[in-house]
Amino acid sequence: MKNYLEAIDQLRRNIRFFGNKKGFKNDDGVVIRANNLISEAISKLEDEFKRLLSSYRFVFNVVDF
């Protein structure tokens, strides 16, 4: 998981890098692809978070407070 989050962070740094270069625009293929990858990565993180919540729901329902 740590490497996955580091990869997302690297993508964000790459987007900032290319966004600050005069020869690149936000609509250039490199930036578009990086943004698409970040969107996909965040979607997968959301799915995993939902899965984890669902798997632990039983544990919390069993515990009597």
Residue frames as a rotation matrix with the C-alpha (Angstrom) as fourth column:
MET 1
0.569 0.822 0.000 0.00
0.822 -0.569 0.000 0.00
0.000 0.000 -1.000 0.00
LYS 2
0.367 -0.507 -0.780 2.84
0.222 -0.766 0.603 2.38
-0.904 -0.394 -0.168 0.84
ASN 3
-0.697 -0.672 0.251 4.39
0.365 -0.032 0.930 1.95
-0.617 0.740 0.267 -2.62
TYR 4
-0.142 0.755 0.640 0.98
0.977 0.004 0.212 2.53
0.157 0.656 -0.738 -4.21
LEU 5
0.778 0.444 -0.444 0.55
0.553 -0.819 0.149 5.83
-0.298 -0.362 -0.883 -2.38
GLU 6
-0.048 -0.884 -0.465 4.12
0.130 -0.467 0.875 6.83
-0.990 -0.019 0.138 -3.23
ALA 7
-0.655 -0.142 0.742 3.38
0.720 0.182 0.670 6.17
-0.230 0.973 -0.016 -6.92
ILE 8
0.422 0.861 0.282 0.32
0.890 -0.453 0.052 8.42
0.173 0.229 -0.958 -6.74
ASP 9
0.645 -0.258 -0.719 2.41
0.248 -0.819 0.517 11.11
-0.723 -0.512 -0.464 -5.09
GLN 10
-0.481 -0.869 0.112 5.03
0.333 -0.062 0.941 10.77
-0.811 0.490 0.319 -7.83
LEU 11
-0.257 0.485 0.836 2.34
0.958 0.015 0.286 11.18
0.126 0.875 -0.468 -10.48
ARG 12
0.782 0.574 -0.243 1.19
0.613 -0.780 0.129 14.38
-0.115 -0.250 -0.961 -8.81
ARG 13
0.201 -0.800 -0.565 4.75
0.094 -0.558 0.824 15.71
-0.975 -0.219 -0.037 -8.73
ASN 14
-0.623 -0.423 0.658 5.12
0.642 0.202 0.739 14.85
-0.446 0.883 0.145 -12.43
ILE 15
0.264 0.802 0.535 1.93
0.944 -0.329 0.028 16.73
0.199 0.498 -0.844 -13.28
ARG 16
0.805 -0.023 -0.592 3.18
0.254 -0.889 0.381 19.80
-0.535 -0.457 -0.710 -11.38
PHE 17
-0.224 -0.974 -0.044 6.58
0.250 -0.101 0.963 19.50
-0.942 0.204 0.266 -13.10
PHE 18
-0.595 0.006 0.804 5.12
0.799 0.110 0.591 19.32
-0.085 0.994 -0.071 -16.59
GLY 19
0.509 0.857 0.081 2.50
0.858 -0.512 0.032 21.95
0.069 0.053 -0.996 -15.76
ASN 20
0.609 -0.354 -0.710 5.27
0.156 -0.824 0.545 24.42
-0.778 -0.442 -0.446 -14.87
LYS 21
-0.481 -0.809 0.338 7.17
0.496 0.066 0.866 23.85
-0.722 0.584 0.370 -18.12
LYS 22
-0.277 0.350 -0.895 6.49
-0.529 -0.833 -0.162 26.36
-0.802 0.429 0.416 -20.88
GLY 23
-0.773 -0.115 -0.624 6.48
-0.625 0.310 0.717 23.70
0.111 0.944 -0.311 -23.60
PHE 24
-0.804 0.512 -0.301 3.74
0.514 0.854 0.081 21.64
0.299 -0.089 -0.950 -21.94
LYS 25
-0.522 0.745 0.415 0.11
-0.711 -0.649 0.271 22.51
0.471 -0.153 0.869 -21.46
ASN 26
-0.489 0.410 0.770 -2.51
-0.625 0.451 -0.637 20.87
-0.609 -0.793 0.036 -19.27
ASP 27
0.632 0.773 -0.061 -4.06
-0.580 0.418 -0.699 19.40
-0.515 0.477 0.712 -22.39
ASP 28
-0.163 -0.763 -0.625 -0.83
-0.942 0.308 -0.131 17.68
0.293 0.568 -0.769 -23.49
GLY 29
0.403 0.369 -0.837 -1.01
-0.343 0.909 0.236 13.89
0.848 0.193 0.493 -23.65
VAL 30
-0.523 -0.691 -0.499 1.48
0.243 0.440 -0.864 13.33
0.817 -0.573 -0.062 -20.84
VAL 31
-0.903 0.200 0.380 -0.48
-0.427 -0.509 -0.748 15.43
0.044 -0.838 0.545 -18.35
ILE 32
0.074 0.982 -0.173 -3.82
-0.946 0.124 0.300 13.99
0.316 0.142 0.938 -19.46
ARG 33
0.199 -0.051 -0.979 -2.55
-0.063 0.996 -0.065 10.44
0.978 0.075 0.195 -19.05
ALA 34
-0.817 -0.540 -0.203 -1.08
0.190 0.080 -0.978 11.21
0.545 -0.838 0.038 -15.62
ASN 35
-0.626 0.667 0.403 -4.39
-0.779 -0.518 -0.352 12.75
-0.026 -0.535 0.844 -14.50
ASN 36
0.321 0.743 -0.588 -6.26
-0.725 0.592 0.352 9.69
0.609 0.313 0.729 -15.78
LEU 37
-0.205 -0.493 -0.845 -3.90
0.207 0.822 -0.530 7.41
0.957 -0.284 -0.067 -13.86
ILE 38
-0.966 -0.110 0.234 -4.47
-0.183 -0.348 -0.919 9.39
0.183 -0.931 0.316 -10.67
SER 39
-0.165 0.981 0.104 -8.23
-0.978 -0.176 0.113 9.15
0.129 -0.083 0.988 -11.15
GLU 40
0.348 0.241 -0.906 -7.98
-0.316 0.940 0.129 5.39
0.882 0.241 0.404 -11.62
ALA 41
-0.588 -0.668 -0.457 -5.71
0.244 0.392 -0.887 5.04
0.771 -0.633 -0.068 -8.59
ILE 42
-0.825 0.340 0.450 -8.05
-0.564 -0.523 -0.639 7.02
0.018 -0.781 0.624 -6.37
SER 43
0.195 0.932 -0.305 -10.99
-0.892 0.297 0.340 4.96
0.407 0.206 0.890 -7.57
LYS 44
0.117 -0.234 -0.965 -9.15
0.073 0.971 -0.227 1.76
0.991 -0.044 0.130 -6.66
LEU 45
-0.898 -0.439 0.018 -8.29
0.047 -0.137 -0.989 3.20
0.437 -0.888 0.144 -3.23
GLU 46
-0.418 0.834 0.362 -11.96
-0.907 -0.405 -0.114 4.03
0.051 -0.376 0.925 -2.66
ASP 47
0.390 0.552 -0.737 -12.96
-0.554 0.780 0.291 0.50
0.735 0.295 0.610 -3.66
GLU 48
-0.307 -0.606 -0.733 -10.40
0.297 0.671 -0.679 -0.99
0.904 -0.427 -0.026 -1.29
PHE 49
-0.920 0.006 0.392 -11.53
-0.340 -0.508 -0.791 1.27
0.194 -0.861 0.469 1.54
LYS 50
0.027 0.999 0.031 -15.15
-0.973 0.019 0.230 0.23
0.229 -0.036 0.973 1.01
ARG 51
0.293 0.017 -0.956 -14.10
-0.151 0.988 -0.029 -3.42
0.944 0.153 0.292 0.96
LEU 52
-0.713 -0.633 -0.302 -12.21
0.233 0.192 -0.953 -3.00
0.662 -0.750 0.011 4.21
LEU 53
-0.681 0.541 0.493 -15.11
-0.731 -0.547 -0.409 -1.22
0.048 -0.639 0.768 5.86
SER 54
0.320 0.848 -0.422 -17.44
-0.808 0.477 0.346 -3.96
0.495 0.230 0.838 4.74
SER 55
0.053 -0.369 -0.928 -15.15
0.111 0.926 -0.362 -6.70
0.992 -0.083 0.090 6.04
TYR 56
-0.890 -0.427 -0.162 -14.85
0.220 -0.090 -0.971 -5.05
0.400 -0.900 0.174 9.47
ARG 57
-0.330 0.850 0.410 -18.54
-0.710 -0.510 0.486 -4.20
0.622 -0.131 0.772 9.75
PHE 58
0.424 0.486 -0.764 -19.24
0.051 0.830 0.555 -7.65
0.904 -0.274 0.327 11.19
VAL 59
-0.417 -0.676 -0.607 -16.60
0.699 0.188 -0.690 -7.17
0.581 -0.712 0.394 13.89
PHE 60
-0.944 0.039 0.326 -18.13
-0.187 -0.880 -0.437 -3.86
0.270 -0.474 0.838 15.00
ASN 61
-0.043 0.999 -0.017 -21.68
-0.670 -0.017 0.742 -5.23
0.741 0.043 0.670 14.93
VAL 62
0.219 0.070 -0.973 -20.73
0.375 0.915 0.150 -8.13
0.901 -0.397 0.174 17.20
VAL 63
-0.762 -0.581 -0.286 -19.08
0.501 -0.248 -0.829 -5.97
0.410 -0.775 0.480 19.87
ASP 64
0.383 0.920 -0.086 -21.59
0.708 -0.232 0.667 -4.83
0.594 -0.316 -0.740 22.49
PHE 65
-0.619 -0.630 0.469 -20.82
0.230 -0.716 -0.659 -1.40
0.751 -0.300 0.588 23.91
